[in-house]
Amino acid sequence: MSIAEYTHEEQIARDTLERYAGCPVTDFQPYLMLTNFPKYVDYFAESRSLKIHEGSMFKVAHLPEENVSILDFKIGSPAAALVIDLCSFLPLKAALLLGMTGGLRRHYEVGDYFMPVAAIRGEGTSDFYFPAEVPALANFLVQRAVTEVLDDERMPYHIGITHTTNKRFWEFNEEFKNRLKQSMAQAVEMECATLFAASYKYRLPLGALLLVSDLPLRPDGIKTKESSNRVYAEHTKEHVELGLLTVRRIEALLQHKARGARRSRPGGSTSFA
């Protein structure tokens, strides 16, 4: 890619991000928490007296004092790809997804946390970044920070592989449920494989801290309006605050030049091998 082509691509990305986020790209901080939930942005902003920015697609709040921004990019793999395509041009040091997932093991409970080491690429969008044989892996340094924080806070959590699908209403599709069981995935959601693949392509250290919000393979475990509202009421504050603790831990690891992060995308700022 020539300098001229890159400059044009970067300018289009910056312009698009400003339209979608409703704020200048210079407002974005070095650490980015991504989420699918506007309630998370609301809590983050209200608890810290921050202004909420809302453009044509994203909802964002920035906390310069702690070098962190939070962005709601909505739901699904195309939205996940878009947010990384745009934000990869920012001088980010790391990103963390605060998402929810369906737990697929009998001993999981709603309210547990799930730390994915990798994601099954069942969503299709990641095919734009890598051939099918390339795995979608979470960044090691970010996930190290996630597990250290969960251990320190004595939170119940599980480690494993999540299946990323592009089909939201799959709970009544027996063929898909059989494939889930055969894959031996421990969780199911709609964004991780895309985020992991796209961030790896652009060398943006990115991981995930997922909350088990439902148990969809149980007859009474499918998420409903009532159960969803209960999860938000009981876990929004905890999930966001754990995310902030994780960001601080990532920052500390980077300051000590811990292995596992490398940023060399034009516009990036870290270069730890």
PEWOCOR-V804849 format. One record per pair of residues at least 12 apart in sequence whose ideal C-beta (glycine too) atoms are under 8 Angstrom apart, sorted by the first residue. I is the first residue (numbers start at 1). J is the second residue. If there is no record, write none. Layout:
i j
I J
I J
//
This chain:
i j
6 266
10 89
10 266
10 267
13 85
13 86
13 88
13 89
14 89
16 86
17 86
17 87
17 89
17 90
18 55
19 55
19 56
20 55
20 56
20 57
20 58
20 86
21 53
21 55
21 57
21 58
21 60
21 71
22 53
22 54
22 55
22 56
22 58
22 60
23 53
23 55
23 60
23 62
25 90
27 53
27 60
27 62
27 69
28 62
28 69
28 87
28 90
28 92
29 62
29 63
29 64
29 66
29 67
29 68
29 69
30 67
30 68
30 91
30 92
30 93
30 94
30 269
31 67
31 68
31 69
31 92
31 93
31 94
31 95
31 96
31 247
31 250
31 251
32 68
32 69
32 70
32 71
32 87
32 90
32 92
32 94
32 95
32 96
33 68
33 69
33 70
33 71
33 95
33 96
33 97
33 98
33 240
33 243
33 244
33 247
34 70
34 71
34 73
34 83
34 95
34 96
34 97
34 98
34 99
34 195
35 70
35 71
35 72
35 73
35 97
35 98
35 99
36 72
36 73
36 74
36 75
36 99
36 100
36 191
37 72
37 98
37 100
37 232
37 236
38 59
38 72
39 232
39 236
40 70
40 72
40 98
40 236
40 239
40 240
41 59
41 60
41 61
41 70
41 71
41 72
43 236
43 237
43 240
44 61
44 63
44 70
44 240
45 61
47 237
48 63
50 62
50 63
57 73
57 74
57 79
58 71
58 72
58 73
58 74
58 83
59 71
59 72
60 72
66 244
66 247
66 248
67 247
67 251
68 244
68 247
70 240
71 83
71 87
75 168
75 190
75 191
76 166
76 168
76 190
76 191
77 123
77 124
77 125
77 126
77 164
77 166
77 190
77 191
77 193
77 194
78 125
79 191
80 125
80 190
80 191
80 194
80 195
80 198
81 125
81 126
81 128
81 129
81 194
81 198
84 194
84 195
84 198
84 199
84 202
84 204
84 206
85 198
87 204
88 198
88 199
88 202
88 204
88 265
88 267
88 268
89 265
89 266
89 267
90 267
91 267
91 268
91 269
92 204
92 263
92 268
92 269
93 205
93 250
93 251
93 254
93 261
93 263
93 269
93 270
94 139
94 141
94 142
94 204
94 205
94 206
94 207
94 247
94 250
94 254
94 261
94 270
95 142
95 199
95 204
95 205
95 206
95 207
96 142
96 146
96 206
96 207
96 208
96 209
96 243
96 246
96 247
96 250
97 191
97 192
97 195
97 206
97 207
97 208
97 209
97 210
98 208
98 209
98 211
98 239
98 240
98 243
99 189
99 191
99 192
99 208
99 209
99 210
99 211
100 189
100 210
100 211
100 212
100 213
100 214
100 231
101 114
101 116
101 162
101 187
101 188
101 189
101 210
101 211
101 212
101 213
102 187
102 188
102 189
102 212
102 213
102 214
102 215
102 216
102 217
102 223
103 158
103 186
103 187
103 212
103 214
103 215
104 180
104 181
104 185
104 186
104 187
104 188
104 215
104 216
104 217
105 158
105 186
108 158
108 186
108 212
108 215
109 156
109 212
109 215
110 212
110 213
110 214
110 215
110 227
110 231
111 156
111 211
111 212
111 231
111 234
111 235
112 156
112 157
112 158
112 211
112 212
113 150
113 155
113 156
113 157
113 158
113 209
113 210
113 211
113 212
113 242
114 157
114 158
114 159
114 160
114 162
114 186
114 187
114 210
114 211
114 212
115 143
115 146
115 147
115 150
115 157
115 158
115 159
115 208
115 209
115 210
116 138
116 143
116 159
116 160
116 161
116 162
116 187
116 192
116 208
116 210
117 137
117 138
117 143
117 159
117 160
117 161
118 135
118 136
118 137
118 138
118 161
118 162
118 196
119 136
119 138
119 161
119 162
119 163
119 164
119 192
119 193
119 196
120 136
120 161
120 162
120 163
120 164
120 183
120 185
120 193
121 135
121 136
121 164
121 193
121 197
122 163
122 164
122 165
122 166
122 193
123 164
123 165
123 166
123 190
123 191
123 193
123 194
124 166
125 166
125 194
126 164
126 193
126 194
126 196
126 197
126 198
129 197
129 198
129 200
129 201
130 197
130 200
130 201
134 197
136 164
136 192
136 193
136 194
136 196
136 197
136 200
137 196
137 200
138 192
138 196
138 206
138 207
138 208
139 196
139 199
139 200
139 205
139 206
139 207
139 260
139 261
140 259
140 260
141 205
141 207
141 250
141 253
141 254
141 258
141 259
141 260
141 261
142 205
142 206
142 207
142 246
142 250
142 260
142 261
143 207
143 208
144 253
144 258
144 260
145 207
145 246
145 249
145 250
145 253
146 207
146 208
146 209
146 246
147 159
148 249
149 242
149 245
149 246
149 249
150 209
150 242
152 245
153 242
153 245
155 242
158 186
158 187
158 212
160 185
160 186
160 187
161 183
161 184
161 185
161 186
161 187
162 185
162 186
162 187
162 188
162 189
162 192
162 193
162 210
163 180
163 183
163 185
163 187
163 188
163 189
164 188
164 189
164 190
164 191
164 192
164 193
164 194
165 188
165 189
165 190
166 190
168 190
171 216
171 222
177 217
180 217
181 217
187 210
187 212
188 216
189 210
192 208
192 210
195 208
202 265
202 268
203 262
203 263
203 264
203 265
203 268
204 263
204 265
204 268
205 250
205 260
205 261
205 262
205 263
205 270
209 239
209 242
209 243
209 246
211 231
211 235
211 239
213 228
213 231
214 227
214 231
254 270
254 272
257 272
258 272
259 272
259 273
260 272
//
